[in-house]
């Protein structure tokens, strides 16, 4: 299952706490509707019924089925850009 770094957990918690979707909100990762294998990331108030839930340090990540399969052995990290926006990155679990 996908694991989160401390930076990713903190960034997700911070994002959900600052938005109107706070509460049980989380970051939802889903497979894009194309053939590139890319992923979509969005804040959402609740998971879809078939989503897998990853929780760490108060952060919640909802994984759509295809995204969960693609990320099962990965680590999600986050960094702040110079303008204060969050950039997520996926890496191999090491």
N, C-alpha and C positions, 0 to 999 in steps of 0.2 A: 504494500500500500504506500501511497505517496507520503513522504515525511516533509515536515516544515523546519526550516532553520529558525533560530531565535529572531532574526531580522524579518523573515516572512511573517511569523506569528505576530510580531509587534506591528508591522505595517498593516496587516489585514485587520487586526483589532482596532487600530487607529482609524482606518478608513471606515469601518462599519460603525464605530462610535460617533463619527463626525457626520454621518449622513442621515437622511430622513428614513432610511430603512433599518435603523438600529433595532435592537432587541435580540431576536434570534437570527439576525441577518448574517450573511456570509459572502464569501467570494465563490462564485460558481464558475467552474471550468468545464467547457463543453467542446466537442469536436466541431470545427467549422463545417458548414454545409458545402464543402468543395472537396476536391481530390488532392489537395496539397498536403494534407496531414496536419494542418495548422489548428491551433486551439483558440477559442474565444474565452475571454475573462470578463466577468461583470459582477457588480454587487447586486445581491438579490435578497429580499426579505425572508424567504424560506426556500428549502430545497424542493426540487421536483420529486414526485413519489419514488422514482427509480434511482435517484442519486445516491451515491455513497457519501458518507459524512466522515470528514477528517477533522478532529478537534485537537488543538494544542495551545495551551496557555491562554485560553479565552478566545482564540481565533477559530473560526469555522470555515471550512472549505467544502463545497458541494461538488462532487465529481459526477458528471454525466457518464453513462456506461462506457462509451467508446473512449472518453478521456481517462476514465479510471483504469482501463486496460492499458492504454498507452503510457500512463504515469505510474504504474504499479511498482516499479523499481527505481523511481526517481526522487529527487529532492527539490523542493521549491524554495528559492531564495528571493530576497528583495533588496533593492538599493534605492536610495533617494538620488534623483538627478539634481543637477545644479539649480534647476528652477523649482525644486521641491516636489516634483511628481515622482510617483513610485514606479519603478521598473522591476518586473518579475522575471526570473530566469529559472529554467529547469536544467538540472545537472544529473549526471549519473550518481547513484549512491556509492560512496567510496568508503 
